[in-house]
Amino acid sequence: MKLGCIVMASGAGERFRMAGGTGSKLLTSIDGPLGEVPLVVQTAASVPDDLFEIAVVAWRSEVDSVVRFAGLNVAVVSPCVDIQPRRSDTVRAGAAYADARGWDGVLFLPGDQPLVMRESFRALAEAFTRDPSRACRLSWRGVPGSPVLFPARCIPVLMALQGSDGGSSLFRSGELEVSLTEAREACELIDVDIPADLERIKEACRQRRHLEIV
């Protein structure tokens, strides 16, 4: 079974800036497993490339550049729009890439969610392999979050999304069944909406390093 992961890194970060954040959250340096590198690079590097082909959908040239410079085993895809992409633009670009690559399942991972553990990625892939008719979604204590692994049959619908709709819009009709996969740690589901989220991610990275030392 051929699985792929789309790292969504085209957002404007408006909520982050409205809450007092400065600069691009995706380019903020995080001291994680790779050392001090941009948040989006830590996120892309967290995905096991022995399980998933990986592509980063990036609109800003700065994000494109740092991902390429990092030397990861990932492709970089650009939404075909001239203005700041909406969520649907990013998803459509990722779905089109998944379709071209012939993936049986496509995992959508926010580019500002770097703490998902390899064990959780593997659990998602294993759950999907057992029943590829369902979407598989990471959760914590039964509350669903991201990332989400969609079956290939959803790709045409994802490629037709418009406006602010993302992949979660497919769940509203109830036609797509979902299996929840429990994360190993609550922090895995943190993405960066406001500056405080960024601090939570940095603290989680420090705690993980401490546990490795101990």
Beta strands, then each sheet from edge to edge (+ up, - down):
strand 1: 3-9
strand 2: 29-32
strand 3: 35-38
strand 4: 53-58
strand 5: 75-77
strand 6: 105-110
strand 7: 135-140
strand 8: 143-151
strand 9: 178-182
sheet 1: 5+ 4+ 1+ 6+ 8- 7+ 9+
sheet 2: 2+ 3-
end
